[in-house]
Amino acid sequence: MGSVWDEYGIGMGWTEAHPIHIYICTRMKHTMSQVFDNIVLSGLTGSLGGKLVLRRGRRGQTIVSKMPVFAPNREFSAAQKAHQQAFREAAAYAKAAKNEPIYLEKAEKTGQAPYNLAVRDWFNKPQITALDVTGWNGQAGQPIRIRTTDDIQVTQVSVVISDGNGTVLEPGTAFPMDAAWWSYVTTAHANGSRRLLVTAQDRPGHKAQTTWQN
């Protein structure tokens, strides 16, 4: 895996290499290489001559990349600053969450670093892809089914039912049925006009919402 610097001056990375060979590739306009079993470079980290950056990859390889160069008076746009702040928040989250079982388990299956998975998870919000209200006609004890997706895990799905005037009739939490579907069983009667607000939350705490009404 090598590191590159994106257009916002943020270090990024990926983690695929083939042992014994040296790979040289260009990403984001910067060249880097991965070196395995080299007696001279093995174990070296830091900068070299003010032009190269060396660091150790998670598979033992030495990563060599060009030193990023930026103009001393470079000014970032509002979008670039927002991107930088988002990456800092993602990195802070990943540092704290990388040892959580869900990331360790997925890292073992995919061969990716738990830290990288956590960073990606922070940037990817959950989605609500379907609502099934065919079994609910406003009576108590009836199911509402919600289908969600996330790159790592949806941790919670909540439901708020209100009437046509916006008065909340009941809030509640759905329970998972399988990897995608959640189910909520109503506890109150909702005669006449009904409105449904569904919220899905992932492990980093990002939320997705959708509504339904008759």
N, C-alpha and C positions, 0 to 999 in steps of 0.2 A: 504494500500500500504506500502511496506517495502523497505528499502534501502539495497543494497548489494554492495560489492566491487569486481570489475572484476579483471582479471589477470594483468591488467595494472595499478591497484591502483586507478581506477576511480569509484566514486559512481554512482550507477545506481538505477532504481526503477521500480515498477509496482503498479497498483492501484485497486486490487480487494480484497474484504473482505466480510465476512458475519457477521452482527452485533451480539453482545452478546457473541459469541464464541471466544475462543482463538485459533489461528492457529499457528502452528510451522512448518516451512518448511525449506528445505535446498536448497539454490541457490548459485552457484559459490563457493561451499565448505564452506559457512558461514551460521550459523543458525540464524534465526530471528523469532520473534513472533509479533502478533498484538493483542492488549488488548483493550477491549471496556468496559466502565462503571466500571472501577476499581477505587475504592475510594482512594487507596494508590498511584497508578501510574498516575492517571488522571492529565493531564496538565504538567507533568514533561518533561523536555528536557535537553539534555547535556549528559555528561558521568557519569558512575556509577562505582566506584571502579577501574577505569582504565581498565575495562574489557568489559563493556557494553555501548552501545550508545542508548539514548532514544530521540525520537523526535515525534512531533505531525503530524499525517496524515491529509489529506484534509477532511476526513469524521469524524474527531474528535477522532480517535483511537490513542493510544500510540504505537509507533513502537519501539520494542526492538531488537537490533541486536548486535552481537559480535563486539568488537573493532578490526578493522583491524590491523594486526601486520606485519610489514615489517622489514627485516634486515637493520640495520643502514647503511651498506655499499652496499645496493642493487643498481645495475646498470641496467638501462633500455636499451633495444635494440632500434635500429633506428625505427623499426616498432611500438614498444610500445610508443616511444616518439611522433611519428606521430599520433597515436591513441589518446594520451592524448591531443595533440594540437587540434585535430579535435573535441574532446569532449568539450574543452574549448570554441572553436569558436561556436559550436552548442549551448552551454549554454548561451553564450553572445547574440546570435541571439534570442533564446527563451525568455530570460529576456526582450528584447526590443519588441518582437512581440506577446507575450502571450495575450495581450489585443486587438489584431486586431480582427475585427468582424468574419473573416473566421474561426479563431481558437476557438473563443467563441461559435460560432454556432455549429461547429463539436463536441466540448466538451460537449455541452448540449445534442446532439443526441447520443453520444457514452458513456457518463459517465466518460470520461478520462479528465485529467487536461489539460487546454490549453497549459501550459508550456511543458508538455510531448509531446503533438501533435506537437508543434513547433520544439522541439528537433528532433523528428522522421522525420519531414519534411526536416530539414536541412541535415540529413543523406541520404535521398532518393531523387535521381535526377529524373527529368522527363524522359519520354521515347517517342520516335516517333515510333509508331507501324505500320503505313501504309501510303503510298503515292498513291493517285489516280490521274494519269495524263491522263486518258482515254479521258477526254474532252478537252485536250490541244494538238494542233498540230503545235504550234509555232506562232499562230496569237494572236493579241491583243483582249482583252475582253473575254478571255476564262478562265475557272476555273481550279485551282489546289487544290485538297483537301488533307488535312493532318490530320491523326488521332494521338492523343497524350494521354498519361496517366500520372498521378502523384498521390501520396497518399493524397495530399491536393488540389492543384490547379495549372494548367498551366496558367501563366499570359500573355505570349506573344509568338507568333510564327512569325518568320520573314523568308523571302524568297529572295534569290539572284539568278538571272538568268544570265547566261553567255553563250558565244558562244564557239565553239570548240577550239578557240585560247586562251581562258581564259579571253577575254574581257567582262566586266560586261555590260549587256544590261539593266538591271533594278533591283533595290532592292525594297523591299516593306514589308508591314506588313499584315499578314492574319487576318481575323476576325472570332470570334467563331460562329459556327453554332449550337452546342449543347454542352453537357458535354464533348464530346470526339473529335468531328470533327471541324476543322478550314478550312476556304476557302480563297484562294487568287485568285484575278482576274487580269490577265496579262494586261499590258498597252503598251507593245512594241512587235514588230514582232521579231521572232527569227527563221530565216530561216537556214536550214542546221543543223549542229550538235548543240545540246543544252545540257547545264548542269545546274542542279538545286541543290542549297545548301539550306537546310531547318534547322532552329535553333528553338528549343523550350526552353522556360525559365520558371522556377517555382518561387514561392514567395520568397524563400531565395536567388534567383539569380543564381542557378545552371542551366547549359545548357546541352542540348543534340543536336547532329547534325546528319544529314544523307544526302546523296547525291544521285542524279539520273542523268543519261545521256543516250542519244540515240546513 
